[in-house]
Amino acid sequence: MRIVNILNILNYFFEFLPFILCSIFYKKILATKEGKAFFIYVLIYAAILFLVLVCLYVFDNRLIMSHLRRAAIIMEFALLCYYYKQVLLSKKTKILFFFAIPLFIILAFYDYYVSTERVISFMPLVIECLFFILLIIYFFYEKIQYSLSTPIYLTMSFWISTGFLIYFSGNFFLFLYSKNAIKNATFIVQYNTIYAFFTINKNILLCIGILMHSRRKLTNNNISLESDLSESLDSFKVYNKQN
């Protein structure tokens, strides 16, 4: 179990890194709607994670900790939906979030109600992974339809989306299988190893996105271009032509 403890410590350290970087570069992060949405996400996520650590290592109350983790799943889903509402251009796609968030909350409460043990459940996690895998794939599809002045790999949204895509894709089958095997001691070590690997990679990519955003010079032309694309996306498609 020593390996599990070391992996958990590394996990928690890397989970706080995006919040630390956002706090350092908060002026540039808060300069855009995308940056504000992401800052809200990392701020609330870090606050809940801090409370989880207090319950676990100070009060040793695993019941409250499990409730906080369930709340964290709901908050993560809602906040990521809010973030992609700022990033996506299609107004029709954004309407999806008004239905997805309430349905996910209902699902999470139903799962809590039917659970025989008050521990973290993996069904909402599986649904969350599947939802954001599909959403992020659409995000990349939407991006390749347009030729913007800034290369996509220099944008914050590219690195954040890549990080979450790897995270959700890597943990999808892990969460799906964990429901029936989480009490197995050997599986717990394997679970923590796999989860830590994808979580650490996710947070490294999120930090890269923050650094990219902090170095980027935003102009009125960038903002107006994004606004024009958002308004026109639902009426016509722009096809890239390369000579």
C-alpha positions as CSV (number, residue, x, y, z in Angstrom):
1,M,0.0,0.0,0.0
2,R,3.1,2.3,0.2
3,I,3.0,2.5,-3.6
4,V,-0.6,3.6,-3.5
5,N,0.2,6.4,-0.9
6,I,3.1,7.7,-3.0
7,L,0.9,7.7,-6.2
8,N,-1.8,9.6,-4.3
9,I,0.6,12.2,-3.1
10,L,1.9,12.7,-6.6
11,N,-1.7,12.9,-7.9
12,Y,-2.7,15.6,-5.4
13,F,0.4,17.6,-6.1
14,F,-0.2,17.6,-9.9
15,E,-3.9,18.3,-9.4
16,F,-3.0,21.6,-7.7
17,L,-0.5,22.7,-10.3
18,P,-3.0,24.2,-12.8
19,F,-4.5,26.3,-10.0
20,I,-1.1,27.5,-8.9
21,L,-0.1,28.5,-12.5
22,C,-3.5,30.2,-13.0
23,S,-2.9,32.2,-9.8
24,I,0.5,33.3,-11.0
25,F,-0.7,34.4,-14.4
26,Y,-4.2,35.5,-13.3
27,K,-4.2,38.8,-15.1
28,K,-3.7,37.3,-18.5
29,I,-5.9,34.3,-17.7
30,L,-8.8,36.5,-16.7
31,A,-8.4,38.7,-19.8
32,T,-10.6,36.4,-21.9
33,K,-13.8,34.5,-21.4
34,E,-12.1,31.2,-22.0
35,G,-9.5,32.0,-19.4
36,K,-12.1,33.1,-16.9
37,A,-14.1,29.9,-17.4
38,F,-11.0,27.8,-16.9
39,F,-9.9,29.8,-13.8
40,I,-13.3,29.2,-12.2
41,Y,-12.9,25.5,-12.9
42,V,-9.4,25.1,-11.4
43,L,-10.4,27.3,-8.4
44,I,-13.5,25.3,-7.4
45,Y,-11.8,22.0,-8.2
46,A,-8.8,22.9,-6.0
47,A,-11.1,24.0,-3.2
48,I,-13.0,20.7,-3.2
49,L,-9.8,18.8,-3.4
50,F,-8.4,20.7,-0.4
51,L,-11.6,19.8,1.6
52,V,-11.1,16.1,0.5
53,L,-7.6,16.2,1.9
54,V,-8.7,17.8,5.1
55,C,-11.4,15.1,5.6
56,L,-9.0,12.3,4.8
57,Y,-5.8,13.3,6.6
58,V,-7.0,15.6,9.4
59,F,-10.4,14.3,10.4
60,D,-10.0,10.8,8.9
61,N,-13.7,10.9,7.9
62,R,-14.1,8.8,4.8
63,L,-17.8,9.2,4.6
64,I,-17.7,13.0,4.2
65,M,-14.8,12.5,1.8
66,S,-16.8,10.3,-0.4
67,H,-19.7,12.8,-0.4
68,L,-17.2,15.5,-1.5
69,R,-15.9,13.3,-4.3
70,R,-19.4,12.8,-5.5
71,A,-19.9,16.6,-5.4
72,A,-16.6,17.1,-7.3
73,I,-17.8,14.9,-10.1
74,I,-21.0,17.0,-10.5
75,M,-19.0,20.3,-10.3
76,E,-16.4,19.0,-12.7
77,F,-19.1,18.1,-15.3
78,A,-20.9,21.4,-14.9
79,L,-17.7,23.6,-15.0
80,L,-16.3,21.8,-18.0
81,C,-19.6,22.3,-19.8
82,Y,-19.3,26.0,-18.9
83,Y,-15.8,26.1,-20.3
84,Y,-16.7,24.5,-23.6
85,K,-19.7,26.8,-23.9
86,Q,-17.1,29.6,-24.1
87,V,-14.8,27.7,-26.5
88,L,-17.2,26.2,-29.0
89,L,-18.5,28.4,-31.8
90,S,-21.7,26.6,-32.8
91,K,-24.7,28.1,-31.0
92,K,-26.8,25.0,-31.6
93,T,-24.2,22.8,-29.9
94,K,-24.1,25.1,-26.9
95,I,-27.8,24.5,-26.3
96,L,-26.8,20.9,-25.5
97,F,-25.3,22.0,-22.2
98,F,-28.7,23.3,-20.9
99,F,-30.0,19.8,-21.0
100,A,-26.8,17.8,-20.2
101,I,-26.1,19.4,-16.9
102,P,-29.5,18.9,-15.3
103,L,-29.6,15.3,-16.6
104,F,-26.2,14.5,-15.2
105,I,-27.1,15.9,-11.8
106,I,-30.3,13.8,-11.8
107,L,-28.2,10.7,-12.8
108,A,-25.7,11.4,-10.0
109,F,-28.3,11.8,-7.3
110,Y,-30.1,8.7,-8.6
111,D,-26.9,6.7,-8.5
112,Y,-26.3,7.9,-4.9
113,Y,-29.9,6.9,-3.9
114,V,-29.6,3.3,-5.3
115,S,-26.1,2.7,-4.0
116,T,-26.0,0.2,-1.2
117,E,-22.6,1.6,0.0
118,R,-22.0,5.3,0.5
119,V,-18.7,5.2,-1.4
120,I,-17.7,6.8,-4.7
121,S,-19.7,5.3,-7.6
122,F,-18.3,4.9,-11.1
123,M,-21.4,5.1,-13.2
124,P,-21.5,9.0,-13.3
125,L,-17.7,8.9,-14.0
126,V,-18.3,6.6,-17.0
127,I,-21.0,8.8,-18.3
128,E,-18.9,11.9,-17.8
129,C,-16.0,10.3,-19.7
130,L,-18.1,9.2,-22.6
131,F,-19.8,12.7,-22.9
132,F,-16.6,14.7,-22.9
133,I,-14.8,12.3,-25.2
134,L,-17.5,12.9,-27.8
135,L,-17.6,16.6,-27.1
136,I,-13.8,17.1,-27.4
137,I,-13.7,15.2,-30.6
138,Y,-16.4,17.6,-31.9
139,F,-14.3,20.5,-30.6
140,F,-11.3,19.4,-32.7
141,Y,-13.6,18.8,-35.7
142,E,-15.0,22.3,-35.4
143,K,-11.5,23.8,-35.2
144,I,-10.2,22.2,-38.4
145,Q,-13.1,23.8,-40.3
146,Y,-11.5,27.2,-39.9
147,S,-8.2,28.8,-40.8
148,L,-7.4,31.2,-37.9
149,S,-4.5,33.6,-37.5
150,T,-3.2,31.7,-34.5
151,P,-2.1,28.0,-35.0
152,I,-4.3,25.7,-32.9
153,Y,-1.3,24.2,-31.1
154,L,-0.5,27.7,-29.7
155,T,-4.0,28.1,-28.1
156,M,-5.0,27.3,-24.6
157,S,-8.0,25.3,-25.6
158,F,-6.0,22.9,-27.7
159,W,-3.8,21.8,-24.8
160,I,-6.7,21.7,-22.3
161,S,-8.8,19.6,-24.7
162,T,-5.9,17.3,-25.5
163,G,-5.3,16.8,-21.7
164,F,-8.9,16.0,-21.0
165,L,-9.3,13.8,-24.0
166,I,-6.3,11.7,-22.9
167,Y,-7.6,11.7,-19.3
168,F,-11.2,10.7,-20.1
169,S,-10.2,8.2,-22.8
170,G,-7.6,6.5,-20.6
171,N,-9.9,6.2,-17.6
172,F,-13.1,5.3,-19.4
173,F,-12.6,1.5,-19.3
174,L,-10.9,1.8,-15.9
175,F,-14.0,3.3,-14.4
176,L,-16.2,0.9,-16.3
177,Y,-14.4,-2.2,-14.8
178,S,-13.8,-0.8,-11.3
179,K,-17.3,-1.2,-10.0
180,N,-16.9,-5.0,-9.6
181,A,-13.2,-5.1,-8.7
182,I,-12.5,-2.1,-6.5
183,K,-12.4,-4.2,-3.3
184,N,-9.6,-6.3,-4.7
185,A,-6.3,-5.3,-3.1
186,T,-4.2,-6.1,-6.2
187,F,-6.6,-4.1,-8.4
188,I,-6.4,-1.1,-6.1
189,V,-2.7,-0.8,-6.8
190,Q,-3.3,-1.2,-10.6
191,Y,-6.2,1.3,-10.4
192,N,-4.1,3.9,-8.7
193,T,-1.2,3.4,-11.0
194,I,-3.3,3.8,-14.2
195,Y,-5.4,6.7,-12.8
196,A,-2.3,8.5,-11.6
197,F,-0.6,8.2,-15.0
198,F,-3.5,9.7,-16.9
199,T,-4.2,12.4,-14.2
200,I,-0.6,13.5,-14.1
201,N,-0.4,13.7,-17.9
202,K,-3.7,15.6,-18.0
203,N,-2.4,18.3,-15.5
204,I,0.9,18.6,-17.3
205,L,-1.0,19.4,-20.5
206,L,-3.3,21.8,-18.7
207,C,-0.2,23.6,-17.4
208,I,1.2,23.9,-20.9
209,G,-2.1,25.4,-22.0
210,I,-1.9,28.0,-19.2
211,L,1.6,28.9,-20.2
212,M,0.6,29.2,-23.9
213,H,-2.2,31.5,-22.9
214,S,0.0,33.6,-20.7
215,R,2.5,34.2,-23.6
216,R,-0.2,34.9,-26.2
217,K,-0.9,38.5,-27.1
218,L,-4.6,39.1,-27.4
219,T,-5.8,41.8,-29.8
220,N,-9.2,43.2,-30.7
221,N,-8.9,41.5,-34.1
222,N,-8.7,38.1,-32.4
223,I,-11.8,38.8,-30.4
224,S,-13.8,40.2,-33.3
225,L,-12.8,37.2,-35.5
226,E,-14.0,34.7,-32.9
227,S,-17.3,36.6,-32.6
228,D,-17.8,36.7,-36.3
229,L,-17.2,33.0,-36.6
230,S,-19.6,32.2,-33.7
231,E,-22.4,34.1,-35.4
232,S,-21.8,32.6,-38.9
233,L,-21.1,29.0,-38.0
234,D,-24.7,27.8,-37.9
235,S,-25.5,29.4,-41.3
236,F,-22.7,28.2,-43.5
237,K,-19.4,26.2,-43.5
238,V,-16.0,27.5,-44.4
239,Y,-13.8,25.1,-46.3
240,N,-10.0,25.5,-46.0
241,K,-8.2,25.6,-49.3
242,Q,-4.4,25.2,-49.3
243,N,-2.3,26.0,-52.3
